[in-house]
Amino acid sequence: MFQLSYLNSGDQTTHMHNTHEYMVVEHKWLSETQFAEIYNLCWSLPGPTNMQVIVTIITLKLKSLSAAIKSLLIYNILPLVLLIVLGLLSNYFLSKP
């Protein structure tokens, strides 16, 4: 899961390709048809599709709401930490005369 967090950079197509490769091709957690059905369902909902797909697959695979919440946190923690560090660094360097 953490691997997807740092691999996913770019647009929605790149995210979905990486997610598909990780969950369907590499780990064989579900079939192509199952992935397509989940993707189409999540695509029709408002919000970030890739995150919805990942949380849905983890919930179905592990049958646990707590696992879905953990996957959501893990998926978002690396970009969050990176943004905080970059914000602090830019504030530090831009505030100097």
Buried (B, 14 or more C-beta within 10 A) or exposed (E): BEEBBEBBEEEEEEBBBBBBEBBBEEEEBBEEEBBEEBBEEBEEEEEBBBBBBBBBBBBEBEEEEEBBEBBBEBBEEBEEEEEEEEEEEEEEEEEEE
